[in-house]
Amino acid sequence: MARPRQFDPDEVLDRSMRQFWERGYRDTSVDDLVRATGVRPGSLYNAFHGGKRELFMGSLERYSKLVVPEKMGALEEPGASVAEVRAYFDGLVSDLLSPEGRMGCLMVNSTVELAAEDSEVARVVRGHMTRLERNATQALRNAQRHGEIPAHINPAAKAIQLMATAMGLMVVGKTNPGREVLETIVRTAFADLL
């Protein structure tokens, strides 16, 4: 008779997510996951049959549900406008100025590390980018409707450019370039919205 689980799978995913976020997929070993979660290897594999890979994919999903909304803030609200897009970027800059924030974004880190060679990771990350672009597009459309940004701006194209800039900002931020460099990147990205 199988023994009942002695751990919370969501907590295991949270701790695994943190490991992958800090170290990346390749540099996180099963031993690292066992140490981080406090769950024995056999129990880990019984709960997550795909092992490290399943924990990683589950971590991406968990990150998308728990961390991304916190980072996006009011940008996900239907009434968001250009101020919320800018607030998203200002939040990224603030995050990137701290050692913990320089871990970056698990989605961006996974893009750099795996997306070119792993179609499943690429699909998840593309879904993340689509979500960001959709919210930014809607916010810019709202801003245009309220006369906050010029009428000649294409909201969808600008949203794509801004979210690509956000991903680049998170990569550059890992090098700890300082506030001035990060703010220059953001200011330049928003220059045509004035």
Accessible surface in RSA format (square Angstrom, percent):
REM  Atomic radii and reference values for relative SASA: ProtOr
REM  Chains: A
REM  Algorithm: Lee & Richards
REM  Probe-radius: 1.40
REM  Slices: 20
REM RES _ NUM      All-atoms   Total-Side   Main-Chain    Non-polar    All polar
REM                ABS   REL    ABS   REL    ABS   REL    ABS   REL    ABS   REL
RES MET A   1   238.92 123.7 153.46 101.6  85.46 203.5 132.85 113.0 106.07 140.5
RES ALA A   2    95.83  88.1  64.11  98.9  31.72  72.2  74.46 104.9  21.36  56.6
RES ARG A   3   177.90  74.7 152.35  77.7  25.56  60.8  71.84  98.2 106.06  64.3
RES PRO A   4   103.86  75.7  88.79  80.9  15.07  54.8 100.50  83.0   3.36  20.9
RES ARG A   5   141.05  59.2 109.57  55.9  31.47  74.9  42.48  58.1  98.56  59.7
RES GLN A   6   140.89  78.8 104.31  76.2  36.57  87.1  49.19 104.7  91.70  69.5
RES PHE A   7    42.75  21.4  21.65  13.4  21.10  54.9  33.31  20.2   9.44  27.0
RES ASP A   8    76.22  53.4  65.90  65.6  10.33  24.4  27.20  64.0  49.02  48.9
RES PRO A   9    45.11  32.9  45.11  41.1   0.00   0.0  45.11  37.2   0.00   0.0
RES ASP A  10    69.49  48.7  69.38  69.1   0.11   0.3   7.77  18.3  61.73  61.6
RES GLU A  11    77.77  44.6  75.75  57.3   2.01   4.8  26.19  50.7  51.57  42.1
RES VAL A  12     3.56   2.3   3.31   3.0   0.25   0.6   3.56   3.1   0.00   0.0
RES LEU A  13    26.58  14.8  26.58  19.0   0.00   0.0  26.58  18.7   0.00   0.0
RES ASP A  14    49.75  34.8  46.35  46.1   3.39   8.0  19.88  46.8  29.86  29.8
RES ARG A  15   105.54  44.3 101.56  51.8   3.98   9.5  26.24  35.9  79.30  48.1
RES SER A  16     0.00   0.0   0.00   0.0   0.00   0.0   0.00   0.0   0.00   0.0
RES MET A  17    17.02   8.8  17.02  11.3   0.00   0.0  17.02  14.5   0.00   0.0
RES ARG A  18    83.08  34.9  83.08  42.4   0.00   0.0  38.84  53.1  44.24  26.8
RES GLN A  19    32.28  18.0  32.28  23.6   0.00   0.0   0.25   0.5  32.03  24.3
RES PHE A  20     0.59   0.3   0.00   0.0   0.59   1.5   0.00   0.0   0.59   1.7
RES TRP A  21    31.42  12.6  27.73  13.4   3.69   8.7  27.73  14.8   3.69   6.0
RES GLU A  22    84.99  48.8  53.64  40.6  31.35  74.6  13.83  26.8  71.16  58.1
RES ARG A  23   111.16  46.7  92.71  47.3  18.45  43.9  31.04  42.4  80.13  48.6
RES GLY A  24    15.02  18.5   0.00   N/A  15.02  18.5  13.27  36.4   1.75   3.9
RES TYR A  25    39.50  18.4  39.08  22.2   0.42   1.1  23.40  17.6  16.10  19.9
RES ARG A  26   126.55  53.1 101.51  51.7  25.04  59.6  57.92  79.2  68.62  41.6
RES ASP A  27    94.42  66.1  84.23  83.8  10.19  24.1  16.46  38.7  77.96  77.8
RES THR A  28     0.00   0.0   0.00   0.0   0.00   0.0   0.00   0.0   0.00   0.0
RES SER A  29    50.65  42.8  44.77  59.7   5.88  13.5  45.74  97.4   4.90   6.9
RES VAL A  30    44.36  29.2  41.34  37.4   3.03   7.3  41.34  35.9   3.03   8.2
RES ASP A  31    90.89  63.7  88.38  88.0   2.50   5.9  12.46  29.3  78.42  78.2
RES ASP A  32    13.08   9.2  10.56  10.5   2.52   6.0   1.91   4.5  11.17  11.1
RES LEU A  33     0.63   0.4   0.63   0.5   0.00   0.0   0.63   0.4   0.00   0.0
RES VAL A  34    31.68  20.8  30.89  28.0   0.79   1.9  30.89  26.8   0.79   2.1
RES ARG A  35   169.16  71.0 141.25  72.0  27.92  66.5  78.19 106.9  90.97  55.1
RES ALA A  36    27.04  24.9   5.61   8.7  21.43  48.7  17.81  25.1   9.23  24.4
RES THR A  37     9.67   6.9   0.00   0.0   9.67  23.1   0.01   0.0   9.66  14.6
RES GLY A  38    65.83  81.2   0.00   N/A  65.83  81.2  32.88  90.2  32.95  73.8
RES VAL A  39     9.18   6.0   5.91   5.4   3.27   7.9   9.18   8.0   0.00   0.0
RES ARG A  40   166.57  69.9 163.57  83.4   3.01   7.2  61.31  83.8 105.27  63.8
RES PRO A  41    63.87  46.5  63.83  58.2   0.04   0.2  63.87  52.7   0.00   0.0
RES GLY A  42    45.40  56.0   0.00   N/A  45.40  56.0  39.10 107.3   6.29  14.1
RES SER A  43    46.79  39.5  41.06  54.8   5.73  13.2   9.98  21.3  36.81  51.6
RES LEU A  44     5.86   3.3   5.44   3.9   0.42   1.1   5.71   4.0   0.15   0.4
RES TYR A  45    92.46  43.2  89.04  50.7   3.43   8.9  70.61  53.1  21.85  26.9
RES ASN A  46   108.82  75.0 100.19  96.8   8.63  20.8  23.42  56.4  85.40  82.5
RES ALA A  47    18.05  16.6   1.61   2.5  16.44  37.4   2.41   3.4  15.64  41.4
RES PHE A  48    15.40   7.7  15.40   9.5   0.00   0.0  15.40   9.3   0.00   0.0
RES HIS A  49   150.80  82.4 124.81  86.7  26.00  66.5  86.64  89.3  64.16  74.7
RES GLY A  50    42.34  52.2   0.00   N/A  42.34  52.2  29.64  81.3  12.70  28.4
RES GLY A  51     4.53   5.6   0.00   N/A   4.53   5.6   4.44  12.2   0.09   0.2
RES LYS A  52    41.53  20.3  37.52  23.0   4.01   9.5  18.64  16.8  22.90  24.4
RES ARG A  53    73.89  31.0  72.53  37.0   1.36   3.2  48.07  65.7  25.81  15.6
RES GLU A  54    68.40  39.3  62.92  47.6   5.48  13.1  32.62  63.1  35.78  29.2
RES LEU A  55     1.48   0.8   1.48   1.1   0.00   0.0   1.48   1.0   0.00   0.0
RES PHE A  56     1.54   0.8   1.54   1.0   0.00   0.0   1.54   0.9   0.00   0.0
RES MET A  57    28.20  14.6  23.53  15.6   4.68  11.1  23.94  20.4   4.27   5.7
RES GLY A  58    17.13  21.1   0.00   N/A  17.13  21.1  14.85  40.8   2.28   5.1
RES SER A  59     0.00   0.0   0.00   0.0   0.00   0.0   0.00   0.0   0.00   0.0
RES LEU A  60     0.24   0.1   0.24   0.2   0.00   0.0   0.24   0.2   0.00   0.0
RES GLU A  61    95.28  54.7  90.79  68.7   4.49  10.7  32.15  62.2  63.13  51.5
RES ARG A  62    48.53  20.4  45.63  23.3   2.90   6.9   5.36   7.3  43.17  26.2
RES TYR A  63     4.23   2.0   4.23   2.4   0.00   0.0   0.21   0.2   4.02   5.0
RES SER A  64    26.70  22.6  26.47  35.3   0.24   0.5   8.85  18.8  17.85  25.0
RES LYS A  65   134.93  65.8 115.35  70.8  19.57  46.6  82.06  73.9  52.86  56.3
RES LEU A  66    85.95  47.9  72.24  51.7  13.71  34.5  74.28  52.2  11.67  31.4
RES VAL A  67    19.52  12.8  19.49  17.6   0.03   0.1  19.52  17.0   0.00   0.0
RES VAL A  68     5.05   3.3   4.48   4.1   0.57   1.4   5.05   4.4   0.00   0.0
RES PRO A  69    45.83  33.4  38.75  35.3   7.08  25.7  39.19  32.4   6.64  41.3
RES GLU A  70   132.17  75.9 103.61  78.4  28.57  68.0  47.05  91.0  85.13  69.5
RES LYS A  71    74.13  36.2  57.11  35.0  17.03  40.5  33.28  30.0  40.85  43.5
RES MET A  72     4.47   2.3   0.89   0.6   3.57   8.5   0.90   0.8   3.57   4.7
RES GLY A  73    40.76  50.3   0.00   N/A  40.76  50.3  33.69  92.5   7.07  15.8
RES ALA A  74    53.78  49.4  41.05  63.3  12.74  29.0  44.13  62.1   9.66  25.6
RES LEU A  75     1.97   1.1   0.00   0.0   1.97   4.9   0.00   0.0   1.97   5.3
RES GLU A  76    59.83  34.4  37.99  28.7  21.84  52.0  16.52  32.0  43.31  35.4
RES GLU A  77   103.48  59.4  98.44  74.5   5.04  12.0  27.47  53.1  76.01  62.1
RES PRO A  78   112.77  82.2  97.21  88.6  15.55  56.5 105.99  87.5   6.78  42.1
RES GLY A  79    64.38  79.4   0.00   N/A  64.38  79.4  39.25 107.7  25.13  56.3
RES ALA A  80     3.24   3.0   1.30   2.0   1.94   4.4   3.24   4.6   0.00   0.0
RES SER A  81    12.59  10.6  12.59  16.8   0.00   0.0  12.59  26.8   0.00   0.0
RES VAL A  82    30.43  20.0  30.35  27.5   0.08   0.2  30.35  26.4   0.08   0.2
RES ALA A  83    66.09  60.8  54.83  84.6  11.27  25.6  61.89  87.2   4.21  11.1
RES GLU A  84    48.40  27.8  46.52  35.2   1.88   4.5   6.62  12.8  41.78  34.1
RES VAL A  85     0.00   0.0   0.00   0.0   0.00   0.0   0.00   0.0   0.00   0.0
RES ARG A  86    81.93  34.4  81.93  41.8   0.00   0.0  29.05  39.7  52.88  32.0
RES ALA A  87    59.44  54.7  47.82  73.8  11.62  26.4  51.76  72.9   7.69  20.4
RES TYR A  88    12.88   6.0   7.12   4.1   5.76  15.0   5.25   3.9   7.63   9.4
RES PHE A  89     0.00   0.0   0.00   0.0   0.00   0.0   0.00   0.0   0.00   0.0
RES ASP A  90    65.38  45.8  62.42  62.1   2.96   7.0  28.26  66.5  37.12  37.0
RES GLY A  91    32.98  40.7   0.00   N/A  32.98  40.7  32.14  88.2   0.84   1.9
RES LEU A  92    11.56   6.4  10.97   7.8   0.59   1.5  10.99   7.7   0.57   1.5
RES VAL A  93     4.41   2.9   4.41   4.0   0.00   0.0   4.41   3.8   0.00   0.0
RES SER A  94    63.68  53.8  53.01  70.7  10.67  24.6  29.54  62.9  34.14  47.8
RES ASP A  95    44.65  31.3  42.01  41.8   2.64   6.3  10.43  24.5  34.23  34.1
RES LEU A  96     3.46   1.9   2.87   2.1   0.59   1.5   2.87   2.0   0.59   1.6
RES LEU A  97    52.86  29.4  30.34  21.7  22.52  56.6  30.85  21.7  22.01  59.2
RES SER A  98    43.61  36.9  41.24  55.0   2.37   5.5  36.54  77.8   7.07   9.9
RES PRO A  99   106.92  77.9  94.86  86.5  12.06  43.8  97.29  80.3   9.63  59.8
RES GLU A 100   107.30  61.6  98.16  74.3   9.14  21.8  35.97  69.6  71.33  58.2
RES GLY A 101    14.90  18.4   0.00   N/A  14.90  18.4  11.97  32.9   2.93   6.6
RES ARG A 102    48.57  20.4  42.96  21.9   5.61  13.4   9.77  13.3  38.80  23.5
RES MET A 103    28.38  14.7  21.61  14.3   6.77  16.1  22.70  19.3   5.68   7.5
RES GLY A 104    11.28  13.9   0.00   N/A  11.28  13.9   3.05   8.4   8.22  18.4
RES CYS A 105    10.41   7.9   9.60  10.7   0.81   1.9   4.74  12.0   5.67   6.1
RES LEU A 106     1.85   1.0   1.85   1.3   0.00   0.0   1.85   1.3   0.00   0.0
RES MET A 107     1.40   0.7   1.40   0.9   0.00   0.0   1.40   1.2   0.00   0.0
RES VAL A 108     2.62   1.7   2.62   2.4   0.00   0.0   2.62   2.3   0.00   0.0
RES ASN A 109    22.09  15.2  16.25  15.7   5.84  14.1  15.93  38.3   6.16   6.0
RES SER A 110     2.26   1.9   1.62   2.2   0.63   1.5   0.60   1.3   1.66   2.3
RES THR A 111    40.66  28.9  34.86  35.3   5.80  13.8  34.86  46.8   5.80   8.8
RES VAL A 112   108.09  71.1  77.70  70.3  30.39  73.2  83.68  72.7  24.41  66.2
RES GLU A 113    40.13  23.0  27.54  20.8  12.59  30.0  25.13  48.6  15.00  12.2
RES LEU A 114     9.23   5.1   8.47   6.1   0.76   1.9   9.23   6.5   0.00   0.0
RES ALA A 115    20.33  18.7  12.76  19.7   7.57  17.2  12.91  18.2   7.42  19.7
RES ALA A 116   114.13 104.9  67.15 103.6  46.99 106.9  79.43 111.9  34.70  91.9
RES GLU A 117   124.12  71.3  84.01  63.6  40.12  95.5  43.75  84.6  80.37  65.6
RES ASP A 118    25.46  17.8  21.12  21.0   4.35  10.3  10.62  25.0  14.84  14.8
RES SER A 119    97.01  82.0  81.72 109.1  15.28  35.2  51.73 110.2  45.27  63.4
RES GLU A 120    71.16  40.9  67.00  50.7   4.16   9.9  23.38  45.2  47.78  39.0
RES VAL A 121     0.00   0.0   0.00   0.0   0.00   0.0   0.00   0.0   0.00   0.0
RES ALA A 122    33.86  31.1  29.52  45.6   4.34   9.9  31.32  44.1   2.54   6.7
RES ARG A 123   149.70  62.9 139.74  71.2   9.97  23.7  76.27 104.2  73.44  44.5
RES VAL A 124    32.93  21.7  25.37  23.0   7.56  18.2  29.73  25.8   3.20   8.7
RES VAL A 125     6.32   4.2   6.32   5.7   0.00   0.0   6.32   5.5   0.00   0.0
RES ARG A 126   123.40  51.8 121.49  61.9   1.92   4.6  69.43  94.9  53.97  32.7
RES GLY A 127    40.57  50.0   0.00   N/A  40.57  50.0  33.33  91.5   7.24  16.2
RES HIS A 128    12.17   6.7   6.71   4.7   5.47  14.0   7.81   8.0   4.36   5.1
RES MET A 129    13.25   6.9  13.25   8.8   0.00   0.0  13.25  11.3   0.00   0.0
RES THR A 130    59.49  42.3  59.15  60.0   0.34   0.8  48.93  65.7  10.56  16.0
RES ARG A 131    42.56  17.9  42.48  21.7   0.08   0.2  17.93  24.5  24.63  14.9
RES LEU A 132     1.54   0.9   1.54   1.1   0.00   0.0   1.54   1.1   0.00   0.0
RES GLU A 133    20.56  11.8  20.44  15.5   0.12   0.3   7.75  15.0  12.81  10.5
RES ARG A 134   140.84  59.1 132.75  67.7   8.09  19.3  71.68  98.0  69.15  41.9
RES ASN A 135    22.30  15.4  20.35  19.7   1.95   4.7   0.99   2.4  21.31  20.6
RES ALA A 136     0.00   0.0   0.00   0.0   0.00   0.0   0.00   0.0   0.00   0.0
RES THR A 137    13.69   9.7  13.69  13.9   0.00   0.0   8.68  11.7   5.01   7.6
RES GLN A 138    72.39  40.5  72.24  52.8   0.15   0.4  29.33  62.4  43.05  32.7
RES ALA A 139     0.00   0.0   0.00   0.0   0.00   0.0   0.00   0.0   0.00   0.0
RES LEU A 140     0.00   0.0   0.00   0.0   0.00   0.0   0.00   0.0   0.00   0.0
RES ARG A 141   113.31  47.6 110.45  56.3   2.86   6.8  28.60  39.1  84.71  51.3
RES ASN A 142     6.58   4.5   6.58   6.4   0.00   0.0   2.98   7.2   3.60   3.5
RES ALA A 143     0.00   0.0   0.00   0.0   0.00   0.0   0.00   0.0   0.00   0.0
RES GLN A 144    45.88  25.7  32.66  23.9  13.23  31.5  13.83  29.4  32.05  24.3
RES ARG A 145   160.65  67.5 124.09  63.3  36.56  87.0  75.61 103.3  85.04  51.5
RES HIS A 146   123.72  67.6  91.05  63.3  32.67  83.6  63.16  65.1  60.56  70.5
RES GLY A 147    64.92  80.1   0.00   N/A  64.92  80.1  31.26  85.8  33.67  75.4
RES GLU A 148    84.91  48.7  56.24  42.5  28.67  68.3  33.44  64.7  51.47  42.0
RES ILE A 149     9.76   5.6   0.66   0.5   9.10  21.9   4.05   2.9   5.71  15.5
RES PRO A 150    36.48  26.6  23.92  21.8  12.56  45.7  35.91  29.6   0.57   3.5
RES ALA A 151    95.91  88.2  69.24 106.9  26.67  60.7  70.04  98.6  25.87  68.5
RES HIS A 152   147.74  80.7 112.02  77.9  35.71  91.4  95.03  97.9  52.71  61.3
RES ILE A 153    13.81   7.9   7.85   5.8   5.97  14.4   9.81   7.1   4.00  10.9
RES ASN A 154    89.45  61.7  79.70  77.0   9.75  23.5  28.44  68.4  61.01  59.0
RES PRO A 155    18.17  13.2  18.17  16.6   0.00   0.0  18.17  15.0   0.00   0.0
RES ALA A 156    38.37  35.3  37.80  58.3   0.57   1.3  37.84  53.3   0.53   1.4
RES ALA A 157    53.00  48.7  43.82  67.6   9.18  20.9  47.56  67.0   5.44  14.4
RES LYS A 158    19.92   9.7  16.24  10.0   3.68   8.8  11.68  10.5   8.24   8.8
RES ALA A 159     0.00   0.0   0.00   0.0   0.00   0.0   0.00   0.0   0.00   0.0
RES ILE A 160    95.62  54.4  95.44  71.1   0.18   0.4  95.44  68.7   0.18   0.5
RES GLN A 161    73.86  41.3  68.34  49.9   5.53  13.2  53.08 113.0  20.78  15.8
RES LEU A 162     0.00   0.0   0.00   0.0   0.00   0.0   0.00   0.0   0.00   0.0
RES MET A 163     0.00   0.0   0.00   0.0   0.00   0.0   0.00   0.0   0.00   0.0
RES ALA A 164    57.69  53.0  47.04  72.6  10.65  24.2  49.57  69.8   8.12  21.5
RES THR A 165    27.12  19.3  18.24  18.5   8.88  21.2  15.77  21.2  11.35  17.2
RES ALA A 166     0.06   0.1   0.06   0.1   0.00   0.0   0.06   0.1   0.00   0.0
RES MET A 167    28.47  14.7  28.29  18.7   0.18   0.4  18.68  15.9   9.79  13.0
RES GLY A 168    32.16  39.7   0.00   N/A  32.16  39.7  31.27  85.8   0.89   2.0
RES LEU A 169     1.09   0.6   0.00   0.0   1.09   2.7   0.10   0.1   0.99   2.7
RES MET A 170     8.63   4.5   8.25   5.5   0.38   0.9   3.94   3.3   4.69   6.2
RES VAL A 171    65.12  42.9  63.22  57.2   1.91   4.6  63.30  55.0   1.83   5.0
RES VAL A 172    57.11  37.6  54.21  49.1   2.90   7.0  57.11  49.6   0.00   0.0
RES GLY A 173     0.00   0.0   0.00   N/A   0.00   0.0   0.00   0.0   0.00   0.0
RES LYS A 174    90.30  44.1  67.51  41.4  22.79  54.3  47.05  42.3  43.25  46.1
RES THR A 175   102.48  72.9  73.11  74.1  29.37  70.0  74.71 100.3  27.77  42.0
RES ASN A 176    84.47  58.3  66.57  64.3  17.90  43.1  12.68  30.5  71.79  69.4
RES PRO A 177    43.55  31.7  12.34  11.3  31.21 113.5  23.97  19.8  19.58 121.7
RES GLY A 178    26.58  32.8   0.00   N/A  26.58  32.8  26.46  72.6   0.12   0.3
RES ARG A 179   120.15  50.4 114.57  58.4   5.58  13.3  45.72  62.5  74.43  45.1
RES GLU A 180   139.90  80.3 132.79 100.5   7.11  16.9  49.29  95.3  90.61  74.0
RES VAL A 181    65.93  43.4  63.06  57.1   2.87   6.9  65.68  57.1   0.24   0.7
RES LEU A 182     0.30   0.2   0.30   0.2   0.00   0.0   0.30   0.2   0.00   0.0
RES GLU A 183    59.08  33.9  58.87  44.5   0.21   0.5  14.38  27.8  44.70  36.5
RES THR A 184    58.21  41.4  58.21  59.0   0.00   0.0  50.77  68.2   7.44  11.2
RES ILE A 185    48.14  27.4  42.35  31.5   5.79  14.0  46.33  33.4   1.81   4.9
RES VAL A 186     1.46   1.0   1.46   1.3   0.00   0.0   1.46   1.3   0.00   0.0
RES ARG A 187   134.15  56.3 132.61  67.6   1.53   3.7  64.42  88.0  69.73  42.3
RES THR A 188    96.19  68.4  82.37  83.5  13.83  32.9  69.24  93.0  26.95  40.7
RES ALA A 189     5.30   4.9   1.28   2.0   4.02   9.1   4.99   7.0   0.31   0.8
RES PHE A 190     9.62   4.8   9.58   5.9   0.03   0.1   9.58   5.8   0.03   0.1
RES ALA A 191    55.85  51.3  43.63  67.3  12.21  27.8  44.76  63.0  11.09  29.4
RES ASP A 192    69.30  48.5  54.60  54.3  14.70  34.8  43.22 101.7  26.08  26.0
RES LEU A 193     7.09   3.9   3.08   2.2   4.01  10.1   3.08   2.2   4.01  10.8
RES LEU A 194   176.78  98.5 125.60  89.9  51.19 128.7 154.30 108.4  22.48  60.5
END  Absolute sums over single chains surface
CHAIN  1 A    10046.3       8052.7       1993.6       5638.6       4407.7
END  Absolute sums over all chains
TOTAL         10046.3       8052.7       1993.6       5638.6       4407.7
